[in-house]
């Protein structure tokens, strides 16, 4: 009796380790010409090549991007800029000037003047009473005049409009 139980137990255990076989049911892919009912491939409700609203919107956006080239600058209202009026900085001649001091200060205050140009300006100012040091926008010209006036000893200068 014990033997029968062992055999039955082994039989049930051995059935548990056997891989189950799967059964698959395949439906036909299309309907037959005879008209019998069978599964068929689903047909989409939209025909192939038909444009939908989303596709139309996307095409319009792409066309707008093509029209507007990214390399082209954005054109805005052109602004008319006028050049700032220029003023002449005039060195006034004076017999009390020390030549080396005036030349040194002209070169230090006005960056665009070299020593030779400063000597020429100084000599012209001493002989004619005044000489032009350069043409500058009003703010720059005023700064140069003030810096020359504040040097020790003072160097006198004046501003004149470029058109006068």
C-alpha positions as CSV (number, residue, x, y, z in Angstrom):
1,X,0.0,0.0,0.0
2,X,2.8,2.3,0.8
3,X,4.2,1.5,-2.6
4,X,1.1,2.6,-4.3
5,X,1.1,5.9,-2.5
6,X,4.7,6.6,-3.5
7,X,4.0,5.8,-7.1
8,X,0.9,8.0,-7.1
9,X,2.9,10.8,-5.4
10,X,5.7,10.5,-7.9
11,X,3.3,10.6,-10.8
12,X,1.7,13.8,-9.6
13,X,5.0,15.4,-8.9
14,X,6.4,14.5,-12.3
15,X,3.3,16.0,-14.0
16,X,4.0,19.3,-12.1
17,X,7.5,19.6,-13.7
18,X,6.4,18.9,-17.3
19,X,6.2,22.1,-19.3
20,X,2.6,22.7,-20.4
21,X,1.9,22.9,-24.1
22,X,0.2,26.0,-25.3
23,X,-2.6,26.0,-27.7
24,X,-2.9,29.0,-30.0
25,X,-5.8,29.8,-32.2
26,X,-4.9,31.7,-35.4
27,X,-7.7,33.6,-37.1
28,X,-7.6,34.0,-40.9
29,X,-6.2,37.4,-42.0
30,X,-8.8,38.2,-44.6
31,X,-12.3,37.2,-45.6
32,X,-12.6,34.5,-48.2
33,X,-14.4,35.1,-51.5
34,X,-17.2,32.7,-50.5
35,X,-18.5,35.2,-47.9
36,X,-18.0,33.1,-44.9
37,X,-17.5,35.0,-41.7
38,X,-14.0,35.3,-40.4
39,X,-11.7,37.9,-38.9
40,X,-10.5,40.6,-41.3
41,X,-7.8,43.2,-41.2
42,X,-9.2,46.4,-39.8
43,X,-9.6,49.3,-42.2
44,X,-8.8,52.8,-41.0
45,X,-11.6,55.3,-41.0
46,X,-9.3,57.9,-42.7
47,X,-8.0,57.1,-46.2
48,X,-4.3,57.0,-46.8
49,X,-3.0,60.3,-48.0
50,X,-6.0,62.3,-46.6
51,X,-4.9,65.5,-44.8
52,X,-6.2,65.9,-41.3
53,X,-6.5,69.2,-39.4
54,X,-3.3,68.5,-37.5
55,X,-1.3,67.8,-40.7
56,X,-2.7,71.0,-42.3
57,X,-1.7,73.1,-39.3
58,X,1.8,71.7,-39.3
59,X,2.2,72.3,-43.0
60,X,1.1,75.9,-42.6
61,X,3.6,76.4,-39.8
62,X,6.4,74.9,-41.8
63,X,5.5,77.2,-44.7
64,X,5.6,80.3,-42.4
65,X,9.0,79.3,-41.2
66,X,10.2,79.0,-44.7
67,X,9.0,82.4,-45.6
68,X,10.7,84.0,-42.6
69,X,14.4,83.2,-43.0
70,X,16.3,83.1,-39.7
71,X,19.3,84.7,-41.2
72,X,17.4,87.8,-42.3
73,X,17.6,90.6,-39.7
74,X,14.4,92.0,-38.3
75,X,13.7,95.3,-40.0
76,X,12.5,98.0,-37.8
77,X,11.9,101.6,-38.3
78,X,15.1,103.2,-39.3
79,X,16.2,105.9,-36.9
80,X,17.9,108.9,-38.2
81,X,20.9,109.7,-36.1
82,X,22.5,113.1,-36.3
83,X,26.2,113.5,-35.6
84,X,27.0,115.4,-32.5
85,X,28.1,119.0,-33.2
86,X,31.8,119.4,-32.9
87,X,33.6,122.2,-31.0
88,X,37.1,123.4,-31.5
89,X,39.4,123.5,-28.5
90,X,41.5,126.7,-28.9
91,X,44.7,127.2,-27.0
92,X,45.0,130.9,-26.1
93,X,48.5,132.4,-26.3
94,X,50.1,134.0,-23.2
95,X,53.6,135.3,-22.6
96,X,53.7,133.8,-19.0
97,X,53.5,130.2,-20.2
98,X,56.3,127.8,-19.6
99,X,56.9,126.0,-22.9
100,X,57.7,122.6,-21.5
101,X,54.7,122.7,-19.1
102,X,52.2,123.6,-21.8
103,X,53.5,120.9,-24.2
104,X,53.5,118.3,-21.4
105,X,49.9,119.1,-20.3
106,X,48.5,119.2,-23.9
107,X,49.9,115.7,-24.5
108,X,48.6,114.4,-21.1
109,X,45.1,115.9,-21.5
110,X,44.4,115.2,-25.1
111,X,45.3,111.6,-26.0
112,X,45.3,112.2,-29.7
113,X,48.1,114.8,-29.6
114,X,51.8,113.8,-29.8
115,X,54.7,116.0,-28.7
116,X,55.4,117.4,-32.1
117,X,51.8,118.4,-32.7
118,X,51.7,120.0,-29.2
119,X,54.9,122.1,-30.0
120,X,53.3,123.2,-33.3
121,X,50.1,124.2,-31.6
122,X,51.9,126.1,-28.8
123,X,54.0,128.1,-31.3
124,X,51.0,129.0,-33.4
125,X,49.1,130.1,-30.3
126,X,52.1,132.3,-29.2
127,X,52.5,133.9,-32.6
128,X,48.8,134.4,-33.6
129,X,47.1,134.6,-30.1
130,X,45.2,131.3,-30.4
131,X,45.5,128.0,-32.1
132,X,43.2,125.0,-32.6
133,X,44.1,121.9,-30.6
134,X,41.3,119.7,-32.2
135,X,37.6,119.2,-32.9
136,X,35.6,117.2,-30.3
137,X,32.0,116.7,-29.2
138,X,30.8,119.4,-26.7
139,X,31.3,117.2,-23.6
140,X,34.8,116.2,-24.5
141,X,35.8,119.7,-25.4
142,X,34.5,121.0,-22.1
143,X,36.4,118.4,-20.2
144,X,39.6,119.3,-22.0
145,X,39.2,123.0,-21.4
146,X,38.6,122.4,-17.6
147,X,41.6,120.1,-17.3
148,X,43.8,122.7,-19.0
149,X,42.5,125.4,-16.7
150,X,43.0,123.3,-13.6
151,X,46.6,122.6,-14.3
152,X,49.3,124.5,-12.2
153,X,50.1,127.0,-13.6
154,X,46.8,127.6,-15.5
155,X,46.6,127.1,-19.3
156,X,43.9,129.2,-20.9
157,X,41.8,127.7,-23.6
158,X,38.4,128.5,-25.3
159,X,35.7,126.6,-27.2
160,X,34.4,127.6,-30.6
161,X,31.7,126.1,-32.7
162,X,33.0,124.1,-35.6
163,X,30.9,126.1,-38.1
164,X,32.0,129.5,-37.0
